[in-house]
Amino acid sequence: MDHIVTVQDAVTAFADFMEPTNAELNAIEREMPVILADVDLLDSYIVTLDRTPTELDERRIRRARRRALAARVALVNRTAGTSLYGGAA
């Protein structure tokens, strides 16, 4: 009979290296308004999957689209001011 052994030590041995860096966490934090706006847009679409959208549903989708677009524009405007490495203009 073969014994089944776990590889838990081998898998978790590199767990410290798999953690997100501070730069990655900061990037996620900067993109969070866009992520939340996209979730709201998807929620408004999901509501209308099993029925014909009403006028209220259509307004909700339009508002969610505008919020998602505004969040993306705000993110682009915030990141456009940051300088890139290398100093190229």
DSSP file with accessible surface (Angstrom, degrees, kcal/mol):
  #  RESIDUE AA STRUCTURE BP1 BP2  ACC     N-H-->O    O-->H-N    N-H-->O    O-->H-N    TCO  KAPPA ALPHA  PHI   PSI    X-CA   Y-CA   Z-CA
    1    1 A M              0   0  209      0, 0.0     2,-0.4     0, 0.0     0, 0.0   0.000 360.0 360.0 360.0 130.1    0.0    0.0    0.0
    2    2 A D        -     0   0  153      1,-0.0     2,-0.4     2,-0.0     0, 0.0  -0.696 360.0-132.9 -87.3 136.4    1.4    3.4   -1.0
    3    3 A H        -     0   0  159     -2,-0.4     2,-0.6     1,-0.0    -1,-0.0  -0.712  11.8-135.5 -88.8 138.0    1.1    6.2    1.6
    4    4 A I        -     0   0  168     -2,-0.4     2,-0.3     0, 0.0    -1,-0.0  -0.821  25.6-169.4 -92.4 121.5   -0.2    9.5    0.4
    5    5 A V        -     0   0  117     -2,-0.6     2,-0.2     2,-0.0     0, 0.0  -0.834  18.3-120.6-111.3 151.5    2.0   12.3    1.9
    6    6 A T        -     0   0  122     -2,-0.3     3,-0.2     1,-0.1     4,-0.1  -0.556   4.0-151.9 -87.4 155.3    1.2   15.9    1.8
    7    7 A V     >  +     0   0   97     -2,-0.2     4,-2.4     1,-0.1     5,-0.2  -0.085  55.6 126.9-111.9  30.3    3.4   18.5    0.2
    8    8 A Q  H  > S+     0   0  114      1,-0.2     4,-2.8     2,-0.2     5,-0.2   0.905  71.8  50.6 -57.3 -43.6    2.3   21.2    2.5
    9    9 A D  H  > S+     0   0  137      1,-0.2     4,-1.0    -3,-0.2    -1,-0.2   0.913 112.0  47.5 -64.0 -38.7    5.8   22.1    3.5
   10   10 A A  H  4 S+     0   0   64      2,-0.2     4,-0.4     1,-0.2    -1,-0.2   0.881 115.1  45.9 -69.9 -34.9    6.9   22.4   -0.1
   11   11 A V  H >< S+     0   0   91     -4,-2.4     3,-0.6     1,-0.2    -2,-0.2   0.928 119.4  37.8 -74.4 -44.7    3.9   24.5   -1.1
   12   12 A T  H >< S+     0   0   63     -4,-2.8     3,-1.4    -5,-0.2     4,-0.3   0.519  92.9  87.7 -88.4  -2.0    4.0   26.9    1.8
   13   13 A A  T 3< S+     0   0   62     -4,-1.0     3,-0.3     1,-0.3    -1,-0.2   0.821  97.1  39.3 -64.9 -28.3    7.8   27.1    1.9
   14   14 A F  T X> S+     0   0  128     -3,-0.6     4,-0.7    -4,-0.4     3,-0.6   0.157  80.8 112.6-105.3  18.4    7.7   29.9   -0.6
   15   15 A A  G X4 S+     0   0   35     -3,-1.4     3,-0.7     1,-0.2     4,-0.5   0.848  72.2  59.0 -62.6 -33.1    4.6   31.7    0.8
   16   16 A D  G >4 S+     0   0  141     -4,-0.3     3,-0.7    -3,-0.3    -1,-0.2   0.864 105.9  48.9 -65.1 -32.3    6.6   34.7    1.8
   17   17 A F  G <4 S+     0   0  164     -3,-0.6    -1,-0.2     1,-0.2    -2,-0.2   0.657 104.5  60.7 -80.1 -14.0    7.7   35.3   -1.7
   18   18 A M  G << S+     0   0  142     -4,-0.7    -1,-0.2    -3,-0.7    -2,-0.2   0.498  78.4 108.0 -92.5  -5.3    4.1   35.0   -3.0
   19   19 A E  S <  S-     0   0  127     -3,-0.7     2,-0.1    -4,-0.5    -3,-0.0  -0.423  80.3-101.9 -70.8 146.8    2.7   37.9   -1.1
   20   20 A P        -     0   0   59      0, 0.0    -1,-0.1     0, 0.0    -2,-0.1  -0.411  37.7-120.2 -68.4 146.7    1.9   41.1   -3.0
   21   21 A T     >  -     0   0   75      1,-0.1     4,-2.3    -2,-0.1     5,-0.2  -0.298  25.1-105.1 -78.6 169.2    4.4   43.8   -2.8
   22   22 A N  H  > S+     0   0  128      1,-0.2     4,-2.5     2,-0.2     5,-0.2   0.879 122.3  54.8 -63.3 -35.8    3.6   47.3   -1.5
   23   23 A A  H  > S+     0   0   68      2,-0.2     4,-2.1     1,-0.2    -1,-0.2   0.910 108.6  48.0 -64.7 -40.2    3.6   48.6   -5.0
   24   24 A E  H  > S+     0   0  105      2,-0.2     4,-2.2     1,-0.2    -2,-0.2   0.909 111.8  49.3 -67.3 -40.9    1.1   46.0   -6.1
   25   25 A L  H  X S+     0   0   80     -4,-2.3     4,-2.3     1,-0.2    -2,-0.2   0.897 110.8  50.6 -64.6 -38.4   -1.2   46.8   -3.1
   26   26 A N  H  X S+     0   0   92     -4,-2.5     4,-2.3     2,-0.2    -2,-0.2   0.889 108.8  51.9 -65.9 -37.8   -0.9   50.5   -3.9
   27   27 A A  H  X S+     0   0   25     -4,-2.1     4,-1.9     2,-0.2    -2,-0.2   0.911 109.9  48.8 -65.0 -40.0   -1.9   49.8   -7.5
   28   28 A I  H  X S+     0   0   83     -4,-2.2     4,-0.8     1,-0.2    -2,-0.2   0.921 110.4  51.6 -64.2 -42.0   -4.9   47.9   -6.4
   29   29 A E  H >< S+     0   0  137     -4,-2.3     3,-0.6     1,-0.2    -2,-0.2   0.902 109.8  49.4 -62.3 -40.3   -5.9   50.7   -4.0
   30   30 A R  H 3< S+     0   0  121     -4,-2.3     4,-0.3     1,-0.2    -1,-0.2   0.862 114.6  45.0 -66.1 -35.3   -5.6   53.2   -6.9
   31   31 A E  H 3X S+     0   0   91     -4,-1.9     4,-2.3     1,-0.2     3,-0.5   0.504  85.1  97.3 -87.5  -3.8   -7.8   51.1   -9.1
   32   32 A M  H <X S+     0   0   62     -4,-0.8     4,-2.8    -3,-0.6     5,-0.3   0.879  78.9  54.5 -58.9 -40.6  -10.4   50.2   -6.5
   33   33 A P  H  > S+     0   0   63      0, 0.0     4,-2.2     0, 0.0    -1,-0.2   0.914 110.7  47.5 -60.2 -36.4  -12.9   53.0   -7.6
   34   34 A V  H  > S+     0   0   11     -3,-0.5     4,-2.4    -4,-0.3    -2,-0.2   0.925 111.9  50.0 -67.8 -42.5  -12.8   51.6  -11.2
   35   35 A I  H  X S+     0   0   70     -4,-2.3     4,-2.2     1,-0.2    -1,-0.2   0.938 112.4  46.4 -62.0 -45.5  -13.3   48.0   -9.9
   36   36 A L  H  X S+     0   0   97     -4,-2.8     4,-2.2     1,-0.2    -1,-0.2   0.890 111.6  51.3 -67.0 -37.4  -16.3   49.0   -7.7
   37   37 A A  H  X S+     0   0   10     -4,-2.2     4,-2.1    -5,-0.3    31,-0.3   0.901 110.0  49.9 -65.9 -39.0  -17.8   51.0  -10.6
   38   38 A D  H  X S+     0   0   41     -4,-2.4     4,-2.6     2,-0.2    -2,-0.2   0.880 108.4  52.9 -66.0 -36.9  -17.5   48.0  -12.9
   39   39 A V  H  X S+     0   0   63     -4,-2.2     4,-2.6     2,-0.2    -2,-0.2   0.924 108.8  49.7 -64.1 -42.4  -19.1   45.8  -10.2
   40   40 A D  H  X S+     0   0   76     -4,-2.2     4,-2.1     2,-0.2    -2,-0.2   0.905 110.6  50.4 -62.1 -39.7  -22.1   48.2  -10.0
   41   41 A L  H  X S+     0   0   29     -4,-2.1     4,-1.9    23,-0.2    -2,-0.2   0.933 111.0  48.1 -64.5 -43.6  -22.3   48.1  -13.8
   42   42 A L  H  X S+     0   0  104     -4,-2.6     4,-2.8     1,-0.2    -2,-0.2   0.899 109.5  53.8 -63.9 -38.7  -22.3   44.3  -13.9
   43   43 A D  H  X S+     0   0   84     -4,-2.6     4,-1.9     1,-0.2    -1,-0.2   0.904 107.3  50.6 -61.0 -40.8  -24.9   44.2  -11.1
   44   44 A S  H  X S+     0   0    4     -4,-2.1     4,-0.7     1,-0.2    -1,-0.2   0.858 112.7  46.8 -68.4 -32.2  -27.2   46.5  -13.2
   45   45 A Y  H >< S+     0   0   81     -4,-1.9     3,-0.7     2,-0.2     4,-0.2   0.897 108.6  55.1 -71.0 -40.5  -26.8   44.1  -16.2
   46   46 A I  H >< S+     0   0   98     -4,-2.8     3,-1.6     1,-0.2     4,-0.4   0.876  99.8  60.7 -62.2 -36.7  -27.4   41.0  -14.1
   47   47 A V  H 3< S+     0   0   57     -4,-1.9     3,-0.4     1,-0.3    -1,-0.2   0.858 107.9  45.0 -59.1 -32.5  -30.7   42.4  -12.9
   48   48 A T  T X< S+     0   0   20     -3,-0.7     3,-0.7    -4,-0.7    -1,-0.3   0.326  84.1  97.4 -97.1   8.9  -32.0   42.5  -16.4
   49   49 A L  T <  S+     0   0  139     -3,-1.6    -1,-0.2    -4,-0.2    -2,-0.1   0.888  90.4  36.0 -65.2 -39.2  -30.7   39.1  -17.6
   50   50 A D  T 3  S+     0   0  141     -4,-0.4     2,-0.3    -3,-0.4    -1,-0.2   0.264 121.3  36.4-103.2  14.5  -34.0   37.2  -17.0
   51   51 A R  S <  S-     0   0  114     -3,-0.7     3,-0.0     3,-0.0     0, 0.0  -0.970  90.9 -84.9-154.4 168.3  -36.4   39.9  -18.1
   52   52 A T        -     0   0  123     -2,-0.3     2,-0.1     1,-0.1    -3,-0.1  -0.650  56.2-108.8 -76.6 129.8  -37.0   42.8  -20.4
   53   53 A P        -     0   0   51      0, 0.0     2,-0.1     0, 0.0    -1,-0.1  -0.357  31.6-144.9 -63.4 135.4  -35.3   45.9  -19.0
   54   54 A T     >  -     0   0   66     -2,-0.1     4,-2.5     1,-0.1     5,-0.2  -0.356  32.9 -95.5 -86.5 176.4  -37.8   48.5  -17.8
   55   55 A E  H  > S+     0   0  105      1,-0.2     4,-2.3     2,-0.2     5,-0.2   0.905 128.4  52.2 -61.6 -38.2  -37.2   52.3  -18.1
   56   56 A L  H  > S+     0   0   83      1,-0.2     4,-2.4     2,-0.2    -1,-0.2   0.913 108.6  50.3 -64.3 -41.2  -35.8   52.3  -14.5
   57   57 A D  H  > S+     0   0    4      2,-0.2     4,-2.5     1,-0.2    -2,-0.2   0.908 109.3  51.0 -62.8 -42.5  -33.4   49.5  -15.5
   58   58 A E  H  X S+     0   0   82     -4,-2.5     4,-2.5     2,-0.2    -2,-0.2   0.908 110.9  48.3 -63.8 -39.3  -32.2   51.4  -18.5
   59   59 A R  H  X S+     0   0  111     -4,-2.3     4,-2.7     2,-0.2     5,-0.2   0.913 110.4  52.0 -65.7 -40.1  -31.6   54.5  -16.4
   60   60 A R  H  X S+     0   0   79     -4,-2.4     4,-2.4     2,-0.2    -2,-0.2   0.918 111.0  47.3 -62.6 -41.7  -29.7   52.4  -13.8
   61   61 A I  H  X S+     0   0   15     -4,-2.5     4,-2.7     2,-0.2    -2,-0.2   0.925 111.9  50.1 -65.9 -43.3  -27.5   50.9  -16.5
   62   62 A R  H  X S+     0   0   97     -4,-2.5     4,-2.4     2,-0.2    -2,-0.2   0.926 112.2  47.3 -61.9 -43.3  -26.8   54.3  -18.1
   63   63 A R  H  X S+     0   0   92     -4,-2.7     4,-2.5     1,-0.2    -1,-0.2   0.917 112.3  49.6 -63.9 -41.7  -25.9   55.8  -14.7
   64   64 A A  H  X S+     0   0    1     -4,-2.4     4,-2.5    -5,-0.2   -23,-0.2   0.898 110.4  50.8 -65.5 -38.9  -23.6   52.8  -13.9
   65   65 A R  H  X S+     0   0  126     -4,-2.7     4,-2.6     2,-0.2    -1,-0.2   0.918 110.8  48.6 -62.1 -44.2  -21.9   53.2  -17.3
   66   66 A R  H  X S+     0   0  147     -4,-2.4     4,-2.8     2,-0.2    -2,-0.2   0.907 112.0  48.8 -63.6 -40.0  -21.3   56.9  -16.7
   67   67 A R  H  X S+     0   0  120     -4,-2.5     4,-2.4     2,-0.2    -2,-0.2   0.913 112.1  48.8 -66.1 -40.8  -19.9   56.2  -13.2
   68   68 A A  H  X S+     0   0    5     -4,-2.5     4,-2.2   -31,-0.3    -2,-0.2   0.925 113.7  46.4 -64.7 -42.6  -17.6   53.5  -14.6
   69   69 A L  H  X S+     0   0  111     -4,-2.6     4,-2.6     2,-0.2    -2,-0.2   0.923 112.5  50.2 -65.7 -42.5  -16.4   55.8  -17.4
   70   70 A A  H  X S+     0   0   59     -4,-2.8     4,-2.6     1,-0.2    -2,-0.2   0.895 109.8  51.0 -63.5 -37.8  -15.9   58.6  -14.9
   71   71 A A  H  X S+     0   0   15     -4,-2.4     4,-2.2     2,-0.2   -37,-0.2   0.909 111.2  48.0 -66.7 -39.8  -13.9   56.3  -12.6
   72   72 A R  H  X S+     0   0  120     -4,-2.2     4,-2.5     2,-0.2    -2,-0.2   0.915 111.9  49.2 -66.3 -41.6  -11.7   55.2  -15.5
   73   73 A V  H  X S+     0   0   72     -4,-2.6     4,-2.8     1,-0.2    -2,-0.2   0.926 110.8  50.5 -63.3 -42.8  -11.1   58.8  -16.6
   74   74 A A  H  X S+     0   0   38     -4,-2.6     4,-2.1     2,-0.2    -1,-0.2   0.908 110.9  49.5 -62.5 -39.8  -10.2   59.9  -13.1
   75   75 A L  H  X S+     0   0   29     -4,-2.2     4,-2.4     2,-0.2    -2,-0.2   0.931 112.1  47.4 -65.0 -43.9   -7.8   57.0  -12.9
   76   76 A V  H  X S+     0   0   88     -4,-2.5     4,-1.8     1,-0.2    -2,-0.2   0.915 112.1  50.1 -64.2 -41.3   -6.1   57.9  -16.2
   77   77 A N  H  X S+     0   0  111     -4,-2.8     4,-0.7     1,-0.2    -1,-0.2   0.872 111.9  48.3 -66.1 -35.8   -5.9   61.6  -15.2
   78   78 A R  H  < S+     0   0  120     -4,-2.1     3,-0.4    -5,-0.2     4,-0.3   0.904 115.8  42.7 -69.6 -40.5   -4.3   60.7  -11.8
   79   79 A T  H >< S+     0   0   56     -4,-2.4     3,-0.7     1,-0.2    -2,-0.2   0.701 101.5  69.5 -81.5 -17.6   -1.8   58.3  -13.4
   80   80 A A  H 3< S+     0   0   75     -4,-1.8    -1,-0.2     1,-0.2    -2,-0.2   0.818  95.8  55.6 -68.6 -27.0   -1.0   60.7  -16.3
   81   81 A G  T 3< S+     0   0   72     -4,-0.7    -1,-0.2    -3,-0.4     2,-0.2   0.660  87.4  94.9 -80.5 -13.7    0.7   63.1  -13.9
   82   82 A T  S <  S-     0   0   89     -3,-0.7     2,-0.3    -4,-0.3    -3,-0.0  -0.543  75.7-126.5 -80.2 141.4    3.1   60.5  -12.6
   83   83 A S        -     0   0  116     -2,-0.2     2,-0.2     1,-0.0    -2,-0.1  -0.611  17.9-132.2 -87.8 148.1    6.5   60.4  -14.2
   84   84 A L    >   -     0   0  145     -2,-0.3     3,-1.1     4,-0.2     4,-0.1  -0.614  30.3 -93.6 -93.9 158.6    7.9   57.2  -15.6
   85   85 A Y  T 3  S+     0   0  237     -2,-0.2     3,-0.3     1,-0.2    -1,-0.1  -0.357 104.8  45.5 -68.2 147.6   11.4   55.9  -15.0
   86   86 A G  T 3  S-     0   0   82      1,-0.2    -1,-0.2    -3,-0.1    -3,-0.0   0.118 100.0-113.4 106.6 -21.3   14.0   56.8  -17.6
   87   87 A G    <   +     0   0   71     -3,-1.1     2,-0.2     1,-0.2    -1,-0.2   0.668  57.8 159.4  71.5  14.7   13.2   60.5  -17.8
   88   88 A A              0   0  100     -3,-0.3    -4,-0.2    -4,-0.1    -1,-0.2  -0.507 360.0 360.0 -72.3 136.7   12.0   60.3  -21.5
   89   89 A A              0   0  151     -2,-0.2    -1,-0.1     0, 0.0     0, 0.0  -0.721 360.0 360.0-103.7 360.0    9.7   63.2  -22.4
